[in-house]
Amino acid sequence: MKLFKVVPLITLSFGRIASAQLASGYPLGPLTSSDTKWGVKVCDVTNYGAVADMSTDLGPPLLAAFNACKDGGIVNIPLGNFAMATWVTLSGGNAWGINLEGIIYRTGTAGGHMIIIENSTDFELYSSRSSGAIQGYGYQFHSQGTYGFAIHDIALVDSPAFHLILDTVQGGEVYNLIIRGGNEGGLDGIDVWGFNMYIHDVEVTNKDECVTVKASFDGSNHFLIENIYCNWSGGCAIGSLGADTSITKITYNNIYTWQSNQMFMIKSNGGSGSVSDCVFENFIGHSNAYSLDINGYWSDETAAAGNGVLFTDLTFNNWKGTCAAGATRAPINIICPDGNPCDGITIEDFAMWTDTGSYEYYKCESAWGSGGCLRGGSAHTSFAVSTVTVTAAPSGYSAAKMPSDLPSGLGITTSIAIPTVPTTFFPGATPATKRAYP
């Protein structure tokens, strides 16, 4: 589910590229010249109802012209200003093309793709006068969003991709929700960006994002995310982060994580901007790969231009439980950009112990603050990875478990059963809002 719409101007779907390099002996581009196509047939959109009046919808005439010329010819969009209010899929066709001389202006408000060209061969899209254009008015779209809403008391099950995307939203509440996805990457639970969001009492099973705050063009701020049950999941996170990051005043509270990639991760690689003034408190984890993981060199993300995102004034308080192997993946792993060291990081009441082995590591790089392996003082300069070895279980690490912890991830080759909405999401915590049906 996506609450704010994406509108790519043109999408081409012709097949899969097998290699990053060009293959010798294979032709590139259309097989038939545009002159030959013009000689076969010309389907001018104005003959199918299009009018260059900035009012008449170009969508249906464009589709009709394509259907008339899909077996050979040119779909011609002449000089003039055309409004496009509905989107079209141009599927199939051979030895055809679109000659765009005029300008197409987006006037529709739907999401999706304005023009999809799929399963076609010997195709060409061009402007013989170099005058054609498509104006998507993205600035209008970006200023919109979804405001004042609630999503609650439902199950989202076995999505082929992300389960719930909250894109540029404001003043919303999500609660009493259960998400069940397969044990595979790319099946995010909840991704959210915007302003003033309350997400609580949610259970997620998958192998990617549990409940994750993403960056957006105008930032994400003032979120309260609490009573979250990551039940065999990828774990909660902030990121991935790139240029001009602006994330602030985010609170994660009462987060329970079982058999997941991490309890919490902030991930970036290069970039700029900041994540600031955030609180992560009352975390319980059992048998997770990573626990507290800040990674300014996350290798799964292509490096962005910049000295790195600044992580500043972040508090991690009252973390308890176990990690899978603390000597392999340090329960405190704070790797900050050398070009923009972290500062003002506070770790307190942190008691995580390893499931296997008799010791664990804390690792910090260019990270300043207090607690764990953080370096104190006011220098805030870069430093190489510093390791602290912990050889005894910290006091108070034992923590409660949830009764519905799954024994394994869910498969991706068979159907996933639809579960009921739970009545508990964190040990000892009562949901903030009662379930709609007892």
C-alpha positions in Angstrom: 0.0 0.0 0.0 1.4 3.4 -0.9 -0.4 6.5 0.3 1.4 9.0 -1.8 1.7 8.4 -5.5 4.8 8.1 -7.7 4.4 9.3 -11.3 7.3 8.4 -13.6 6.8 10.1 -16.9 7.7 7.2 -19.2 8.4 3.6 -18.3 9.9 1.2 -20.8 9.7 -2.5 -20.1 11.3 -4.5 -22.9 13.2 -7.3 -21.0 16.1 -8.0 -18.8 19.6 -6.7 -19.4 22.0 -9.6 -18.9 25.3 -7.8 -18.5 26.6 -4.5 -17.4 28.7 -4.4 -20.6 27.5 -4.1 -24.2 27.5 -7.4 -26.1 29.4 -7.4 -29.4 27.6 -8.6 -32.5 24.1 -7.5 -31.3 22.4 -4.4 -32.8 21.5 -1.4 -30.7 18.5 0.8 -31.4 15.5 0.3 -33.7 15.9 -2.1 -36.6 13.7 -0.1 -39.0 14.5 3.5 -39.8 12.0 6.2 -38.8 11.7 7.3 -42.5 10.5 3.8 -43.4 8.0 3.8 -40.5 6.6 7.1 -41.7 6.1 5.6 -45.2 4.1 2.7 -43.8 1.5 4.6 -41.8 1.0 7.7 -39.8 -1.4 7.8 -36.9 -1.8 11.4 -35.8 -3.4 11.7 -32.4 -5.5 14.6 -33.5 -7.3 12.2 -35.8 -8.3 10.2 -32.8 -9.7 13.0 -30.6 -6.6 14.8 -29.3 -6.8 18.6 -29.2 -3.9 20.9 -28.3 -6.0 23.0 -26.0 -4.5 22.2 -22.6 -7.9 20.7 -21.6 -8.8 17.7 -23.8 -7.3 14.5 -22.3 -4.5 13.1 -24.5 -4.6 9.6 -22.9 -7.4 7.9 -24.9 -6.4 9.4 -28.3 -2.8 8.3 -27.7 -3.9 4.8 -26.9 -6.2 4.7 -30.0 -3.4 6.0 -32.3 -1.1 3.4 -30.9 -3.6 0.6 -31.6 -3.9 1.8 -35.1 -0.1 1.9 -35.7 1.2 -0.8 -33.5 1.9 -3.1 -36.3 4.0 -0.6 -38.2 4.1 3.2 -38.5 4.4 6.4 -36.5 2.2 7.7 -33.8 2.5 11.5 -34.3 1.9 14.1 -31.6 2.1 17.4 -33.5 3.1 20.8 -32.3 0.9 22.2 -29.5 0.2 21.9 -25.8 -1.6 18.7 -24.9 -3.1 17.9 -21.5 -2.8 14.3 -20.2 -5.2 13.4 -17.4 -5.2 9.6 -17.7 -2.3 7.2 -18.1 -1.8 4.7 -20.8 -0.1 1.3 -21.3 1.1 0.7 -24.9 1.6 -3.0 -25.0 3.0 -5.0 -27.9 3.8 -3.6 -31.3 6.5 -4.0 -33.8 8.4 -1.5 -36.1 6.6 1.5 -34.7 7.5 4.8 -33.0 6.2 7.9 -31.4 7.2 11.3 -32.8 6.6 13.9 -30.1 6.7 17.4 -31.5 4.4 19.1 -29.0 4.4 19.3 -25.2 2.5 17.0 -23.0 1.5 18.5 -19.6 0.4 16.3 -16.7 -3.0 17.3 -15.6 -4.1 14.0 -13.9 -3.7 13.3 -10.3 -3.4 9.5 -10.3 -0.3 7.6 -9.3 1.5 5.1 -11.4 3.2 5.7 -14.7 2.0 8.2 -17.3 3.1 6.2 -20.3 4.1 2.6 -20.1 5.6 1.0 -23.3 6.0 -2.8 -22.8 6.7 -5.9 -24.8 7.5 -4.0 -27.9 10.2 -4.5 -30.6 11.8 -2.1 -33.1 10.5 0.9 -31.2 11.6 4.6 -31.3 10.5 7.6 -29.2 11.9 10.9 -30.5 11.2 14.4 -31.8 12.0 15.1 -35.4 12.1 18.8 -34.6 13.8 18.4 -31.2 10.9 20.3 -29.8 9.0 17.6 -27.9 8.7 17.5 -24.1 6.7 16.1 -21.2 6.1 18.4 -18.3 5.3 16.4 -15.2 4.9 19.3 -12.8 6.7 17.4 -10.1 6.9 20.4 -7.8 3.1 20.3 -7.4 3.1 16.6 -6.7 5.9 16.9 -4.1 3.9 19.5 -2.2 1.0 17.2 -1.8 0.7 14.3 0.6 -1.8 12.4 2.7 -2.9 14.2 5.8 -5.0 13.3 8.8 -5.5 9.5 8.4 -5.5 6.2 10.2 -4.8 2.6 9.3 -5.6 0.1 11.9 -7.0 -3.4 12.8 -6.0 -5.1 9.6 -3.5 -7.8 8.4 -1.3 -7.3 5.4 -0.1 -10.6 4.2 2.4 -12.0 1.6 3.0 -8.9 -0.5 5.1 -9.5 -3.6 7.1 -6.4 -2.6 6.8 -3.7 0.1 3.7 -4.1 2.4 3.0 -0.5 3.5 4.6 2.7 2.2 3.7 5.9 3.9 5.1 8.5 1.5 5.1 12.2 2.4 2.4 11.8 5.0 1.3 14.0 7.8 -0.7 13.7 11.0 -1.4 10.0 10.6 -1.8 7.0 12.9 -1.1 3.4 12.2 -1.9 0.8 14.9 -3.2 -2.7 15.7 -1.6 -4.0 12.5 0.0 -7.3 11.7 2.2 -7.9 8.6 3.2 -11.3 7.5 5.7 -11.6 4.6 8.2 -14.2 3.3 11.7 -14.6 4.5 13.3 -12.6 1.7 14.7 -9.2 1.2 12.6 -6.5 -0.5 9.5 -7.3 1.4 9.6 -4.2 3.7 7.0 -4.0 6.5 6.4 -0.3 7.0 8.5 2.5 5.3 7.5 6.0 6.4 8.6 9.6 5.7 6.8 12.9 6.4 5.7 14.8 9.5 4.0 14.1 12.8 3.3 10.4 12.6 2.3 7.9 15.4 2.9 4.3 14.6 2.2 1.8 17.4 1.2 -1.7 18.2 2.4 -3.3 15.0 3.9 -6.8 14.4 6.0 -7.5 11.4 7.4 -10.7 9.9 9.6 -10.6 6.8 13.4 -10.4 6.2 13.8 -6.7 5.5 12.6 -3.5 7.1 10.3 -3.8 10.1 9.3 -0.2 10.7 11.8 2.2 9.1 12.0 5.9 8.8 13.2 7.1 5.4 14.6 10.3 4.2 12.6 12.5 1.8 13.1 15.7 -0.1 11.8 17.9 2.8 12.9 15.7 5.7 11.2 13.5 8.3 10.4 14.7 11.8 8.3 14.3 14.8 7.5 10.6 14.8 6.6 8.4 17.8 7.0 4.7 17.0 6.3 2.4 19.8 5.2 -1.1 20.8 6.7 -2.7 17.7 7.2 -6.4 17.5 9.7 -7.5 14.8 9.0 -11.2 14.8 11.7 -12.8 12.6 12.3 -9.7 10.5 14.9 -7.4 9.2 14.5 -5.1 12.1 13.8 -1.4 12.5 16.0 1.3 10.9 16.6 4.8 9.7 17.8 5.0 6.1 19.2 4.4 3.6 20.4 8.0 3.7 22.1 10.1 1.0 22.4 13.8 0.1 20.6 16.5 2.1 19.4 14.2 4.8 17.1 15.9 7.4 15.7 13.6 10.0 15.0 14.8 13.5 12.9 14.3 16.6 12.2 10.6 16.0 11.4 8.4 19.0 11.4 4.6 19.0 10.0 3.2 22.3 9.2 -0.4 23.4 10.7 -2.2 20.4 10.9 -6.0 20.6 13.0 -7.9 18.1 13.4 -11.6 17.7 15.7 -13.5 15.3 16.1 -10.4 13.0 18.9 -8.8 11.1 19.3 -6.1 13.8 17.5 -4.5 16.7 18.1 -1.1 15.1 20.2 0.3 12.3 21.0 3.7 10.9 22.5 3.3 7.5 24.3 5.6 5.1 27.3 5.7 2.7 28.5 9.2 2.0 25.9 11.8 1.6 25.2 14.9 3.7 22.8 16.5 6.1 22.0 15.0 9.5 20.0 12.7 11.8 19.6 14.5 15.1 17.7 14.8 18.4 16.3 11.2 18.4 15.6 8.7 21.2 15.7 4.9 21.1 14.6 3.5 24.4 13.3 0.3 26.0 14.5 -2.2 23.4 14.4 -5.9 24.0 16.1 -8.2 21.6 16.8 -12.0 21.4 19.1 -13.8 19.1 19.5 -11.0 16.5 22.5 -10.7 14.2 23.2 -7.0 15.0 21.9 -5.1 18.0 22.7 -1.3 17.9 24.2 -0.7 14.5 25.1 2.7 13.1 27.0 2.3 9.8 28.2 5.3 7.8 29.8 3.0 5.2 27.0 0.6 4.6 28.2 -1.4 1.6 24.8 -2.3 0.4 24.3 1.3 -0.6 26.1 3.1 -3.4 28.3 5.8 -2.0 26.7 9.3 -2.3 28.5 12.5 -2.8 29.4 14.3 0.4 31.5 13.8 3.6 28.9 11.7 5.2 25.6 12.2 7.1 26.1 13.6 10.6 24.6 11.6 13.4 24.2 13.9 16.4 22.3 14.0 19.7 21.1 10.5 19.7 20.2 8.7 22.9 20.0 4.9 23.3 18.6 3.9 26.7 17.5 0.6 28.3 18.5 -2.0 25.8 18.4 -5.6 27.0 18.6 -9.2 25.7 20.9 -11.3 23.6 22.6 -11.2 20.2 23.4 -14.2 18.2 27.2 -14.0 18.2 28.7 -11.0 19.8 32.3 -11.7 18.8 31.2 -11.8 15.1 28.7 -8.9 15.0 29.4 -6.5 17.9 26.2 -5.6 19.8 27.4 -2.0 19.8 28.7 -1.2 16.3 28.9 2.5 15.7 30.9 3.2 12.5 30.6 6.9 11.7 31.9 8.8 8.6 35.5 9.9 9.1 34.6 13.1 7.1 31.8 13.9 9.5 32.3 12.2 12.9 29.3 11.5 15.1 28.9 13.6 18.3 26.5 13.7 21.2 25.8 10.0 21.1 24.6 8.6 24.5 24.4 4.9 25.4 23.1 4.1 28.8 21.7 1.1 30.6 22.9 -1.2 27.7 22.9 -4.9 28.7 23.2 -7.2 25.7 25.0 -10.6 25.9 26.0 -13.2 23.3 24.1 -16.4 22.7 27.3 -18.1 21.6 30.8 -17.8 23.0 32.2 -16.3 26.2 32.9 -12.7 25.0 31.7 -10.0 22.7 33.0 -6.7 21.2 31.9 -3.1 21.1 33.2 -1.3 18.0 33.3 2.4 17.4 34.9 4.6 14.7 34.9 8.4 14.6 32.1 8.3 17.2 31.9 10.7 20.2 29.7 10.7 23.2 29.3 8.5 26.3 28.9 4.8 26.9 30.0 1.6 25.2 33.1 2.3 23.1 32.3 5.9 22.4 35.1 8.4 22.9 34.5 11.3 25.3 35.7 14.8 25.0 35.1 17.7 22.6 37.6 17.0 19.8 35.1 15.3 17.5 37.8 14.3 15.1 38.0 11.0 13.2 39.6 8.0 14.6 40.1 4.4 13.5 38.0 1.5 14.7 38.3 1.2 18.5 37.3 -2.2 20.0 36.2 -2.9 23.6 36.1 -6.6 24.6 33.4 -7.6 27.0 34.2 -10.9 28.8 31.3 -11.2 31.2 27.6 -11.0 30.8 26.4 -7.5 31.8 24.1 -7.2 34.8 20.4 -7.2 34.0 20.7 -8.5 30.4 18.0 -11.1 30.9 14.7 -10.0 29.4 11.2 -11.2 28.8 10.1 -12.9 25.6 6.9 -12.7 23.6 4.7 -15.8 23.5 4.3 -15.7 19.7 8.0 -15.7 18.7 8.1 -17.7 15.4 10.4 -20.7 15.2 11.5 -19.7 11.7 10.9 -17.3 8.8 8.0 -17.8 6.5 8.4 -19.4 3.1 8.3 -17.7 -0.3 7.0 -20.7 -2.3 3.8 -21.4 -0.5 0.8 -19.3 0.6 1.1 -17.5 4.0 -2.0 -17.8 6.2 -3.9 -14.7 7.2 -3.3 -14.1 11.0 -5.6 -12.4 13.5 -4.6 -9.0 14.8 -2.7 -9.5 18.1 -3.6 -8.0 21.4 0.0 -7.6 22.6 3.1 -6.2 20.9 5.7 -5.7 23.6 6.3 -7.5 26.9 4.1 -6.0 29.6 2.8 -3.2 27.5 -0.9 -2.6 26.9 -1.7 -1.4 23.4 -2.5 2.3 23.3 -5.8 1.7 21.4 -8.0 -1.3 21.9 -8.5 -3.7 19.1 -11.6 -2.8 17.0 -13.1 -6.2 17.7 -12.4 -7.9 21.0 
